Amino acid sequence: MLLAGALLMKGLAVPLLARIAWLDFTTQKISNCDVLLLLCLGLGSLQVMSILSGSWWDMGLSAVAGLLLFVALFLLWAMRKVGAGDVKLMAVVSFLIGGGGLLVFSVLLLVFAFATALVVKNPLMLPEGAFRVYVQHLDRKGVVPFGVPISIAAICTLALQIYGNARF
């Protein structure tokens, strides 16, 4: 029963991450309320999984990773390389996916961030249409919505975790 609750909390985070990705793409803003809700879902899921496993190692690893990500990206925010919402989202995602999923998340984030930067910097690769015009607009502004690859990588990692834990 506890495992089902933890998986439900992870499952509820998926549409919230999709909302964050869409809003970051369209408005270049990530709401503090959405990030706080993700933090609550992540902490709740981590706590339930820690009770089930009898070890608090995963929660501690997530806290250390979240703190390190926050500090590293805070420095990038101070240099105006990333937005404040991206910094907060990255710190919270480590709680959402747990310490065991950090490697998978990191690899997926690298792939999706590269693809996002490639599309934004080379909008002529896209087919003609409104999406291409909007991406050209982002390129002229010099903005890359980093919340999009963060959210997509987190959704893929959560899907793998849910699938792995839900199998019998």
N, C-alpha and C positions, 0 to 999 in steps of 0.2 A: 504494500500500500504506500509506503514511504517512497519507494522508487517511482511509482506512478506520479506522485506529487512532484518529485524533482523533475521528472520528464515533462510534466505539464507546465512547470515554471519555465523550463527551457523552450518549450513549444510556444508559450505565450510571448516570449521575447522575439520570435521570428517575425511576426507582423509588425512589431514595434521597430525592429531594425529596418524592415522594408520601408516603413514610414520615414524613418530618419534618413535613409538613403535618398528617397524621393524629395524630401524637403531640402536636404543639403544640395541636391542637384539643381532644384528649381530656384531656391532662395539663398543658397550659400549660408544657411543658418541651421544650427543644431540646438534644439530647445533644451534648457536645463531640466525641465520637467520630464522630458523623455529620457534623458541620461540618468536622472534620479530613479525613475521607474525601472530602468535596466539594472541599475545597481541593486535595487531591492530584490528584483527577480533573481539576479545572480547570487547575491548573498544568501537568499532563501534556499536556492537550489544547492549551493555549496554546503550549507549547513546540514541539509537533509542527507546529502551524499556523505558528508563526514560522519554523521551519526550511523549511517548504514555500514560504512567501512570500518568504523572504530578508530579512525586516524584523522588528525587535523592537518596533516602534511599538505594536502591539496589546497586547503584554505590559506595556509601560511605562504605557500608558493605563489598563489594568486595575489595575495596582498603585497608581497615583495615585488612581483612583476608589475603590478599596477602602480606602485610607488616609483619604480625605476622608469616605467614608461611615462608617467606624469612628469617626472623631473627632466628626462631627456627631451620630451616634446615641449615642455614649458620653455626650455632654452630656445628651441626652434620658433616658438610663438613670440618670444622676446625679440628675435631677429626678424619677425614678420614673415616667416616661411610657411607657417600653418596657422589655422584659425584656432581660437580658444575652444570652440566646440569640438574640434578634432582632438585636441589634447585631452579633454574630459572624456570623450567617447573611448579613446584608446585606453585610458586608465581603467575605465569601468568594464570594458570588454574582457579584460583578464579575469575579473570576478565571474563574469557570465559563462565563460568557456572552461574555467578551471585550469589548474596547473598542468594537468595531463594533456590538454588540447592546445597548449601554447605553441608547440612545434608545428603542428598542422596549420594552425591559424597563421603563424608567421610565414610559412611557405605560400599559403593561399593569398595572404595580404601582399606579399612581394609580387606575385603573378598579376593580381587584380590592380594593384597600384601602377605597375608598369603599363598594363593595358589601358588604364584610364589616362595616364599621362600621355601615352602614345596617341590616343584618340583626340585628346584636347589639343595637343600640339600639332597634330596633322589632321584637321577636320576634313580635308579633301578626300581622305580614305573612306568617308561615310557616303552613303547614297544621298542624292539630292533630296531636299525637304526641310521641314521646320526644325527637325532635330539637328541637322547639319548646320543650319543658320545659328541655332542656339549655341552649339559647341564652338563655332567661329566667334561668337560674342564672348564666350568664356575665355577663349584664347586671346582676344584683343584686350580684355580686362586683366589678363595674366593670372587668372584664378583656376585652380584645379580643385574640384569638390572632393577632398580626401575622405569625407565621411561615406561616400559611395563604396569605394573598395574596402574600407573597414567593415561596413555593414554586410557587404556581400561575402567577404571572407568569414565573418562571424556566423552568418546564416549557414554557409556550407559546413563549417566546423560543427555547429550545433546539430545540423542534420545528420552528420556522421556519428556524433555522440548519441543522439536519440536512436538512430538505427542500431548502433552497436549495443546499447543498453536494452532496447525493446525486443531484441531477438531472444528466443527461448530455446 
